[in-house]
Amino acid sequence: MTAFLFDGPEAADITILLAHGAGAAMDSAAMTAIAKALAQSGFRVVRFEFGYMAARRTSNTRKPPPRADLLKTEYLAAVDALGATDKLIIGGKSMGGRVASMVGDELYASGKIAGLLCLGYPFHPPEKPEQLRNAHLADLKVPTLIVQGTRDPFGTRDEVSSYSLSKRIEILWLEDGDHDLKPRKSVSGHSAADHLKTLGEAAVSWARKITS
């Protein structure tokens, strides 16, 4: 059975389902901050964990994550288990968003979701820009918002600008943000709270556009 964490109003007309990244659980500091920011913007936010991460809570061993494509069935199962009756957006942090992007078109075509929200998309492993993970993004059909820090080692603004991405993808760049979207205040003049507020506002505007 999928265990969920809920934030935001139950009566919200848009629900966002989020999966975690490869190394941090659904209740990590970054995931919690993002979920709270989206909830404060009026979304019902739901977090879940893939099986390997959930197993770490009851085991002394840290089982590594499977390949992202092997987690697609788990993501689809989470969507079914949630059973959202209102508008649903899926996504996640890093690997979680990548897995969501792999099932997004299937769910969008069947009318189960309205959009895809990726937070710190892992375009490539750090320091390995030649190992791209974006081939399927060129023809993506589901409306997509990627929120990315400009200094994210998994894909900087300069790098991503050279990629062939679907016209259905919009990118919100957060100045000096890292993989957790956090800026260095002394460099950017922005705080993590500033970026989370920007994320929430942008997500509301985008979600209204794709669901109207």
C-alpha positions as CSV (number, residue, x, y, z in Angstrom):
1,M,0.0,0.0,0.0
2,T,1.3,3.5,-0.9
3,A,1.8,5.8,2.1
4,F,1.1,9.5,1.4
5,L,1.9,12.7,3.1
6,F,-0.7,15.5,2.6
7,D,-0.3,19.2,2.7
8,G,-2.7,22.0,1.7
9,P,-6.5,22.3,1.7
10,E,-8.5,19.1,1.1
11,A,-11.0,21.1,-0.9
12,A,-8.4,22.4,-3.4
13,D,-9.5,22.0,-7.0
14,I,-5.9,21.0,-8.1
15,T,-3.8,18.3,-6.5
16,I,-0.1,17.9,-7.1
17,L,1.4,14.4,-6.6
18,L,5.2,14.5,-5.9
19,A,7.9,11.8,-5.8
20,H,11.2,12.3,-4.1
21,G,14.7,12.3,-5.6
22,A,17.2,9.4,-5.7
23,G,18.8,10.0,-2.4
24,A,16.4,11.9,-0.1
25,A,13.1,10.7,1.3
26,M,9.7,12.3,0.8
27,D,10.0,14.1,4.1
28,S,13.5,15.5,3.5
29,A,14.0,19.2,4.2
30,A,13.9,20.2,0.5
31,M,10.8,18.2,-0.3
32,T,9.0,19.5,2.8
33,A,9.8,23.1,2.0
34,I,8.6,22.7,-1.6
35,A,5.4,20.9,-0.5
36,K,4.7,23.6,2.1
37,A,5.3,26.4,-0.5
38,L,2.9,24.8,-3.0
39,A,0.3,24.2,-0.3
40,Q,0.4,27.8,0.9
41,S,-0.3,28.7,-2.7
42,G,-3.6,26.8,-2.5
43,F,-2.7,23.4,-3.9
44,R,-3.4,20.1,-2.3
45,V,0.1,18.5,-2.3
46,V,0.6,14.8,-1.9
47,R,4.0,13.1,-1.4
48,F,4.9,9.4,-1.7
49,E,7.9,7.2,-1.7
50,F,9.1,4.5,-4.1
51,G,9.6,1.1,-2.6
52,Y,13.4,1.2,-2.2
53,M,13.2,4.4,-0.2
54,A,10.3,3.2,2.0
55,A,12.4,0.1,2.7
56,R,15.2,2.2,4.2
57,R,12.9,3.1,7.0
58,T,12.7,-0.4,8.3
59,S,16.2,-1.8,7.2
60,N,19.7,-1.1,8.3
61,T,20.8,-1.3,4.7
62,R,20.5,1.5,2.2
63,K,19.3,-0.2,-1.0
64,P,20.3,1.9,-4.0
65,P,17.6,3.3,-6.3
66,P,16.7,1.2,-9.4
67,R,17.0,2.7,-12.8
68,A,14.5,5.4,-13.3
69,D,12.6,3.5,-16.0
70,L,12.0,0.6,-13.6
71,L,10.1,2.9,-11.3
72,K,7.4,3.8,-13.8
73,T,5.0,1.1,-12.6
74,E,5.3,2.3,-9.0
75,Y,4.5,5.9,-10.1
76,L,1.4,4.7,-12.0
77,A,0.4,2.6,-9.0
78,A,0.6,5.7,-6.8
79,V,-1.6,7.7,-9.1
80,D,-4.2,4.9,-9.0
81,A,-3.9,4.6,-5.2
82,L,-4.4,8.3,-4.7
83,G,-7.6,8.2,-6.8
84,A,-7.7,12.0,-7.2
85,T,-11.2,13.1,-8.4
86,D,-10.2,16.7,-9.2
87,K,-7.5,18.1,-11.5
88,L,-4.2,16.3,-11.0
89,I,-0.7,17.4,-11.7
90,I,2.2,14.9,-11.2
91,G,5.9,15.5,-10.8
92,G,8.6,15.4,-8.3
93,K,12.1,16.4,-7.2
94,S,15.0,15.4,-9.4
95,M,14.6,11.6,-10.2
96,G,11.0,11.7,-9.0
97,G,10.2,14.3,-11.7
98,R,12.1,12.3,-14.3
99,V,10.1,9.2,-13.6
100,A,6.9,11.3,-13.7
101,S,8.0,12.6,-17.1
102,M,8.3,9.1,-18.4
103,V,4.6,8.3,-17.6
104,G,3.3,11.8,-18.2
105,D,2.1,11.4,-21.8
106,E,0.4,8.1,-21.1
107,L,-1.6,9.6,-18.2
108,Y,-2.3,12.8,-20.0
109,A,-3.7,11.0,-23.1
110,S,-6.0,9.0,-20.8
111,G,-7.3,12.2,-19.1
112,K,-5.9,11.3,-15.7
113,I,-3.6,14.3,-15.3
114,A,-3.5,17.9,-16.4
115,G,0.2,18.6,-16.3
116,L,3.7,17.7,-15.1
117,L,5.8,19.6,-12.6
118,C,9.5,18.8,-12.4
119,L,11.6,20.4,-9.6
120,G,15.3,20.3,-10.4
121,Y,15.2,18.0,-13.4
122,P,18.3,15.8,-13.7
123,F,19.2,16.5,-17.3
124,H,22.6,14.7,-16.7
125,P,24.6,13.4,-13.8
126,P,26.9,16.1,-12.2
127,E,30.1,16.7,-14.1
128,K,28.9,14.3,-16.9
129,P,27.1,16.6,-19.3
130,E,27.5,14.1,-22.1
131,Q,25.2,11.6,-20.4
132,L,21.9,13.3,-21.2
133,R,18.6,12.1,-19.9
134,N,16.3,14.3,-22.0
135,A,15.6,12.4,-25.3
136,H,11.9,11.8,-24.4
137,L,11.5,15.5,-23.5
138,A,11.8,16.5,-27.2
139,D,8.3,15.1,-28.0
140,L,6.6,15.5,-24.7
141,K,2.8,16.2,-25.1
142,V,1.8,16.8,-21.5
143,P,2.0,20.5,-20.4
144,T,5.1,20.8,-18.3
145,L,6.7,23.2,-15.9
146,I,10.4,22.6,-15.0
147,V,11.7,24.7,-12.1
148,Q,15.5,24.8,-12.2
149,G,18.2,26.6,-10.4
150,T,20.6,28.4,-12.8
151,R,23.6,26.7,-11.2
152,D,22.1,23.2,-10.8
153,P,24.9,20.7,-11.5
154,F,22.3,18.4,-13.1
155,G,21.6,21.1,-15.8
156,T,22.6,24.7,-15.8
157,R,20.8,27.4,-17.8
158,D,23.5,27.6,-20.4
159,E,23.5,23.8,-20.9
160,V,19.7,23.4,-21.0
161,S,19.4,26.3,-23.6
162,S,21.2,24.0,-26.1
163,Y,18.8,21.1,-25.7
164,S,15.9,20.2,-28.0
165,L,12.8,20.3,-25.8
166,S,9.1,20.1,-26.5
167,K,7.2,23.4,-26.9
168,R,4.9,22.1,-24.2
169,I,7.7,22.6,-21.7
170,E,8.1,25.9,-19.8
171,I,11.1,26.5,-17.6
172,L,11.2,28.7,-14.6
173,W,14.8,29.7,-13.8
174,L,15.6,30.6,-10.3
175,E,18.7,32.8,-10.1
176,D,21.7,31.1,-8.5
177,G,19.6,28.2,-7.3
178,D,21.2,24.8,-6.7
179,H,19.7,21.3,-7.2
180,D,17.4,22.1,-4.2
181,L,16.6,25.5,-5.7
182,K,18.5,27.3,-3.0
183,P,20.5,30.4,-3.9
184,R,23.5,31.9,-2.2
185,K,22.0,35.1,-0.8
186,S,25.3,36.9,-0.8
187,V,25.6,36.2,-4.6
188,S,22.1,36.4,-5.9
189,G,20.4,38.8,-3.5
190,H,17.6,36.2,-3.1
191,S,16.9,33.8,-0.2
192,A,15.5,30.3,-0.3
193,A,12.2,31.7,0.9
194,D,12.2,34.1,-2.0
195,H,12.6,31.3,-4.5
196,L,10.0,29.1,-2.8
197,K,7.5,32.1,-3.0
198,T,8.4,32.5,-6.7
199,L,7.8,28.8,-7.3
200,G,4.4,28.9,-5.7
201,E,3.3,31.9,-7.6
202,A,4.5,30.6,-10.9
203,A,2.9,27.2,-10.3
204,V,-0.4,28.8,-9.6
205,S,-0.3,30.9,-12.8
206,W,0.8,27.9,-14.9
207,A,-1.7,25.5,-13.4
208,R,-4.6,27.9,-14.0
209,K,-3.5,28.2,-17.6
210,I,-3.4,24.5,-18.3
211,T,-6.6,23.7,-16.4
212,S,-8.9,26.5,-17.6
